[in-house]
Amino acid sequence: MIILESAESILSIKRKTSIDEYVEKVKEIVEEVRKKGDKAIIEFTERFDGVKLNPEKFKINEDEIERAYEVVEYDLIDALELARENIEKFHTITAPQETFVDFDYAFMGKKYVPIESVGVYVPGGRASYPSTALMACIPAKIAGVNRIVVCTPPSKNGSVNPITLVACDMGGANEIYRIGGAQSIAALAYGTETIKPVLKIVGPGNIYVTAAKILVSKDVAIDMPAGPSEILIIADDTADPDLIALDCLAQLEHDPMAVAVVLTTSDYIIKSLTEKIKKDVKNLYLAKVSSIEKAIELSNLFAPEHLELVFDGAENSINLIKNAGSVFIGEYSGVAFGDYISGTNHILPTAGYAKMFSGLSVETFMKSITFQQIREKGVFMMCEKAAKIAKAEGLEYHALSLEERIKKLKG
């Protein structure tokens, strides 16, 4: 735990790992998969996961999914169902809508169409992350993606955690492969004899997965750069230090490099947190601020993945927040709700990328197309001026294509 002398010091906290060296490390893996396909997947899965696979075992079959439902306890399936329902409701309501504009000179619009195929990376191996499967697959399904492909690492015995399989099935995955790491990202990007390539890859992963996503992004789309998880909490005297402490510790258990920051106007909060949390907790930063307004200003510069507002009148400050992955307002709104069940999304920009990226949503899995139908009035209104701009750019045929239309209308 570090008590900062200056709240501005949070802007110097190291949150990004140099990705270049990892890109170099995974380059060989990606190229091998690109050249050798299934053979490379077999080699890397044995080397990194200790699992011998043959191509017939890459894909999870229906029997395995059915058995997963049989072994996962009913209460957990019930919890996943509620999460699925809430995620589906929120993402359906907030999905982008077609827009039509009828001007007197033209009819125009913007429509959204789904990306045809997407790959979802769900971390696994020693742990299971069913929530990630739901968070990624459900918005893709709502968007109308035809082919949703999940890759997740196998455990030492070659199986995939039943909870993950249940969540993938609930989320609407069409294909599930027991393949992880950079090799799975390469397979999704370029395809193998067994795995067809996709057009976009989403989902969190370790530094090697992130490096592989960045490397293949010249050929396929990806959701966003990802780094260690983080939380920033703005609190005053009305906040409950017990809940703040737990939310910080919850964030820090994600990853040894995860970051938790508390900006508070209250000496009581700082004193309480130093008493409640062990001093050797790493990457926890506490700082006193002169005002809530100052804390929000610093938060916008920091651009946290998760932002908790726990101060009097917090609900009135939402319009002041410019940069954050997801915002949690009031003491009841713990980040863990968003992580699992409330309905928003936990695949969010980290390391300051919230200044330019949004969290995963239905829009992540769609692309927009604009359209227009120019009316006669529009031709007369715009033709000469458009042609003038075309000529200024030295594009004569652009100008002629416009001028010919007005000639034909004039007869």
C-alpha positions in Angstrom: 0.0 0.0 0.0 1.3 3.4 -0.9 0.0 6.7 0.5 0.8 9.3 -2.1 1.9 12.8 -1.0 0.2 14.3 -4.1 -2.9 13.1 -5.7 -1.5 14.1 -9.1 1.0 11.3 -8.6 -1.6 8.7 -9.7 -0.9 9.9 -13.3 2.6 8.5 -13.0 1.5 5.0 -11.9 2.9 2.4 -14.3 -0.1 0.6 -15.8 1.3 -0.5 -19.2 3.7 -3.3 -19.8 6.0 -2.8 -22.7 4.3 -4.9 -25.3 7.0 -4.9 -28.0 9.2 -7.6 -26.4 6.1 -9.9 -26.1 5.1 -9.2 -29.7 8.5 -10.4 -30.7 8.1 -13.5 -28.6 4.8 -14.5 -30.1 5.7 -13.7 -33.7 7.3 -17.1 -34.1 4.2 -18.8 -32.7 1.9 -16.9 -35.0 4.0 -17.5 -38.1 4.3 -21.2 -37.3 0.5 -21.6 -37.0 0.1 -19.6 -40.2 2.4 -21.9 -42.1 1.8 -25.3 -40.4 -1.8 -25.0 -39.3 -3.0 -27.9 -37.1 0.5 -29.3 -36.7 1.7 -26.1 -35.0 -1.4 -26.1 -32.8 -0.5 -29.6 -31.6 3.1 -28.7 -31.0 2.4 -25.5 -29.0 -0.5 -27.0 -27.0 1.8 -29.8 -25.8 4.7 -27.3 -25.1 2.7 -24.7 -23.2 -0.3 -26.6 -21.8 1.2 -30.1 -21.4 -1.7 -31.6 -23.4 -1.4 -33.8 -26.4 -4.2 -33.2 -28.9 -5.0 -34.4 -32.3 -7.2 -32.3 -34.7 -10.3 -34.5 -34.0 -10.0 -33.4 -30.4 -9.6 -29.6 -31.0 -13.4 -29.0 -31.0 -15.7 -29.6 -28.1 -18.5 -31.9 -29.1 -22.1 -31.9 -28.2 -21.7 -34.8 -25.7 -19.2 -32.8 -23.7 -21.5 -29.9 -23.5 -24.4 -32.1 -22.4 -22.2 -33.7 -19.7 -21.1 -30.2 -18.5 -24.7 -29.4 -17.7 -25.0 -32.6 -15.8 -22.0 -31.9 -13.5 -22.4 -28.2 -12.9 -24.5 -27.7 -9.8 -28.0 -26.4 -10.3 -27.5 -23.2 -8.2 -24.6 -22.1 -10.3 -26.5 -22.7 -13.5 -29.3 -20.7 -12.1 -26.9 -17.9 -11.3 -25.5 -18.0 -14.8 -29.1 -17.9 -16.2 -29.8 -14.6 -14.3 -26.5 -13.2 -15.6 -27.4 -14.2 -19.1 -30.9 -12.7 -18.8 -29.5 -9.3 -17.5 -26.7 -9.1 -20.0 -29.2 -9.9 -22.8 -31.7 -7.2 -21.6 -29.1 -4.5 -21.2 -27.3 -5.1 -24.5 -30.6 -5.5 -26.5 -31.9 -2.1 -25.3 -28.6 -0.3 -25.8 -27.9 -1.8 -29.3 -27.3 0.7 -32.1 -30.4 1.5 -34.1 -30.8 2.3 -37.8 -31.2 6.0 -38.6 -33.2 7.4 -41.5 -33.2 11.1 -42.4 -35.5 12.5 -45.0 -34.3 15.9 -46.2 -36.0 17.7 -49.1 -32.9 17.3 -51.2 -32.1 13.6 -50.3 -33.1 10.6 -48.4 -30.2 9.3 -46.2 -29.5 6.9 -43.5 -27.2 4.7 -41.5 -27.7 1.0 -41.0 -25.8 -1.5 -38.9 -24.9 -5.0 -40.1 -23.3 -7.8 -38.1 -19.7 -8.9 -38.6 -20.1 -12.4 -40.1 -17.7 -14.3 -37.9 -16.0 -13.5 -34.6 -13.5 -15.2 -32.3 -13.9 -15.0 -28.5 -10.9 -15.8 -26.2 -12.0 -17.0 -22.8 -9.1 -17.4 -20.4 -8.9 -20.8 -18.7 -6.5 -23.6 -17.9 -6.1 -23.5 -14.1 -9.1 -21.3 -13.6 -12.5 -20.8 -15.3 -14.1 -17.6 -16.4 -17.7 -18.4 -17.4 -18.6 -14.7 -17.0 -16.3 -13.7 -19.8 -18.0 -16.2 -22.1 -21.3 -14.6 -21.4 -20.0 -11.1 -21.7 -18.6 -11.7 -25.1 -20.9 -14.2 -26.7 -24.3 -12.7 -25.8 -23.7 -9.2 -27.4 -22.3 -11.0 -30.5 -25.5 -13.1 -30.7 -27.7 -10.0 -30.3 -25.7 -8.3 -33.1 -26.6 -11.2 -35.4 -23.2 -12.7 -35.8 -23.6 -15.9 -37.7 -20.5 -17.7 -36.4 -19.2 -17.2 -32.9 -16.1 -19.2 -32.2 -14.6 -19.6 -28.7 -11.1 -20.6 -27.9 -10.1 -21.5 -24.3 -7.1 -23.3 -22.9 -7.4 -26.9 -21.8 -6.6 -28.2 -18.3 -3.8 -30.7 -17.8 -6.1 -33.6 -18.6 -7.2 -32.0 -21.9 -10.7 -31.1 -20.7 -12.3 -27.6 -20.5 -14.0 -26.6 -17.3 -17.7 -27.6 -17.4 -18.7 -24.2 -16.1 -17.0 -22.5 -19.0 -18.7 -24.9 -21.5 -22.1 -24.2 -20.0 -21.6 -20.4 -20.2 -20.4 -20.7 -23.8 -23.5 -22.7 -24.7 -25.8 -20.3 -22.9 -24.1 -17.3 -24.6 -24.7 -18.8 -28.1 -21.3 -20.0 -29.2 -21.4 -22.0 -32.4 -17.9 -23.6 -32.0 -15.7 -24.1 -28.9 -12.1 -25.2 -29.2 -9.8 -26.4 -26.4 -6.9 -24.3 -27.6 -5.4 -21.3 -25.8 -2.5 -18.9 -25.8 -1.0 -17.0 -28.8 -1.5 -20.1 -30.9 -5.3 -19.9 -30.6 -5.2 -16.2 -31.6 -3.2 -17.1 -34.7 -5.7 -19.9 -35.5 -8.6 -17.6 -35.3 -6.9 -15.0 -37.4 -5.5 -17.2 -40.2 -7.3 -20.5 -39.9 -5.9 -24.1 -39.9 -7.1 -27.2 -41.6 -9.6 -27.7 -38.7 -10.4 -24.1 -37.7 -11.8 -21.6 -40.1 -10.6 -18.0 -39.7 -12.8 -15.2 -38.3 -13.0 -11.5 -39.1 -12.7 -10.1 -35.5 -11.2 -11.4 -32.3 -12.3 -10.2 -28.8 -11.8 -11.1 -25.2 -9.2 -10.7 -22.4 -6.1 -12.8 -22.0 -2.6 -12.7 -20.6 0.3 -10.6 -22.0 1.0 -13.2 -24.7 -2.6 -13.3 -25.9 -2.7 -9.5 -25.9 0.6 -9.4 -27.9 -0.7 -12.0 -30.4 -3.9 -9.9 -30.9 -1.9 -6.8 -31.6 0.3 -8.7 -34.0 -2.6 -10.1 -36.0 -4.6 -6.9 -35.9 -3.1 -5.9 -39.3 -5.1 -8.7 -40.8 -8.2 -9.0 -38.6 -10.0 -6.6 -36.3 -9.6 -6.8 -32.5 -11.7 -5.3 -29.8 -9.1 -3.2 -27.9 -5.6 -3.4 -26.3 -5.8 -4.9 -22.9 -3.6 -4.6 -19.8 -3.9 -5.5 -16.1 -7.2 -4.7 -14.4 -7.7 -1.6 -12.4 -10.1 0.4 -10.2 -10.3 4.0 -9.1 -12.6 5.0 -6.2 -13.6 8.5 -5.4 -14.9 8.8 -1.8 -15.8 11.2 0.9 -16.7 10.9 4.6 -20.0 9.3 3.8 -18.3 6.2 2.2 -18.0 2.9 4.0 -14.3 2.1 4.4 -15.1 -1.7 4.8 -16.7 -1.8 1.3 -13.9 0.3 -0.2 -11.3 -2.0 1.2 -13.1 -5.1 -0.2 -13.5 -3.5 -3.6 -9.8 -2.7 -3.8 -8.8 -6.2 -2.7 -11.3 -7.7 -5.2 -9.7 -5.8 -8.0 -6.1 -6.7 -6.9 -6.9 -10.4 -6.9 -7.3 -10.4 -10.7 -3.6 -10.1 -11.4 -0.3 -9.3 -9.6 -0.1 -6.2 -11.8 -3.7 -5.0 -11.1 -4.0 -1.5 -9.7 -6.3 0.0 -7.2 -6.5 3.8 -6.5 -8.5 5.6 -3.9 -8.9 9.4 -4.1 -10.7 10.8 -1.0 -11.4 14.1 0.6 -11.5 12.3 4.0 -8.6 11.7 6.5 -10.9 9.1 8.1 -11.1 7.0 5.0 -7.3 7.0 4.6 -6.8 6.1 8.3 -9.5 3.4 8.1 -8.0 1.8 5.0 -4.5 1.7 6.4 -5.8 -0.1 9.4 -8.0 -2.6 7.5 -5.6 -3.5 4.6 -2.2 -5.1 5.1 0.7 -2.7 4.4 2.3 -5.2 2.0 -0.6 -5.2 -0.4 1.0 -4.2 -3.7 -0.3 -1.7 -6.2 -2.8 0.0 -3.8 -2.5 3.7 -3.8 -4.3 6.2 -1.5 -4.3 9.9 -1.9 -6.0 12.9 -0.3 -7.7 15.4 -2.6 -8.9 18.9 -1.9 -12.3 18.3 -3.4 -14.5 15.9 -5.3 -14.2 18.1 -8.3 -10.4 17.7 -8.2 -10.8 14.0 -7.9 -13.0 13.8 -10.9 -10.6 15.9 -12.9 -7.7 13.5 -12.0 -9.9 10.5 -12.8 -10.6 11.8 -16.3 -6.9 12.1 -16.8 -6.3 8.7 -15.4 -9.1 7.1 -17.4 -9.7 4.0 -15.2 -11.2 0.7 -16.4 -13.6 0.8 -13.4 -14.6 3.9 -11.6 -16.5 3.9 -8.3 -18.2 7.2 -7.1 -18.9 6.8 -3.4 -19.7 10.3 -2.2 -22.7 12.5 -1.3 -24.5 13.4 -4.5 -22.5 11.0 -6.7 -25.5 10.4 -8.9 -25.4 14.0 -10.0 -21.8 13.8 -11.2 -22.2 11.3 -14.0 -22.1 14.0 -16.7 -18.7 15.1 -15.4 -17.1 11.7 -16.2 -15.4 11.8 -19.6 -13.0 8.9 -19.5 -13.8 5.5 -17.8 -14.6 2.0 -18.9 -17.5 1.5 -16.6 -18.9 3.7 -13.7 -20.4 2.4 -10.5 -22.4 4.9 -8.5 -23.1 4.7 -4.7 -22.0 2.2 -2.0 -24.2 -0.6 -3.2 -22.8 -0.6 -6.7 -19.7 -2.8 -6.3 -17.6 -3.5 -9.4 -18.3 -7.2 -8.9 -21.9 -6.7 -9.9 -20.7 -5.5 -13.3 -18.1 -8.3 -13.4 -20.8 -11.0 -13.2 -24.5 -10.2 -13.3 -25.9 -6.7 -13.5 -25.9 -6.7 -17.3 -23.3 -4.2 -18.5 -19.9 -5.7 -19.6 -16.6 -6.5 -17.9 -14.5 -6.5 -21.0 -13.3 -2.9 -20.8 -10.4 -0.7 -21.8 -7.5 -0.5 -19.3 -4.3 1.4 -18.9 -5.8 4.7 -20.0 -7.3 3.4 -23.2 -10.7 4.5 -21.9 -9.8 7.8 -23.4 -10.2 6.4 -26.8 -11.9 3.0 -26.5 -15.3 1.8 -25.3 -16.1 -1.4 -23.4 -17.5 -4.4 -25.3 -21.1 -4.0 -26.6 -23.3 -5.1 -29.4 -21.8 -2.4 -31.5 -18.4 -4.2 -31.2 -19.8 -6.9 -33.4 -21.4 -4.6 -36.0 -20.3 -2.3 -38.7 -22.2 0.6 -40.1 -23.2 1.4 -43.6 -24.4 4.8 -44.7 -26.7 5.2 -47.7 -28.3 8.1 -49.7 -30.7 8.8 -52.5 -30.2 12.2 -54.0 -33.4 13.9 -55.3 -33.6 16.3 -58.3 -33.6 19.3 -55.9 -30.4 18.0 -54.4 -28.7 17.7 -57.8 -29.5 21.4 -58.6 -28.6 22.5 -55.0 -25.2 20.7 -54.7 -23.9 19.8 -58.2 -22.0 22.9 -59.2 -20.4 23.4 -55.8 -19.4 19.7 -55.5 -17.9 19.9 -59.0 -16.0 23.0 -58.0 -14.4 21.1 -55.0 -13.6 18.2 -57.3 -11.8 20.4 -59.8 -9.9 22.1 -56.9 -8.6 18.6 -56.0 -7.6 17.9 -59.6 -10.2 15.2 -60.1 -11.8 16.0 -63.4 -13.9 12.9 -63.9 -15.4 13.5 -60.5 -16.5 16.9 -61.7 -17.8 15.5 -65.0 -19.8 12.8 -63.3 -21.7 15.5 -61.4 -22.0 18.0 -64.3 -23.4 15.4 -66.6 -26.3 14.7 -64.2 -27.3 18.3 -64.1 -27.1 18.5 -67.9 -29.5 15.5 -68.2 -31.9 17.1 -65.7 -31.9 20.4 -67.6 -32.5 18.5 -70.8 
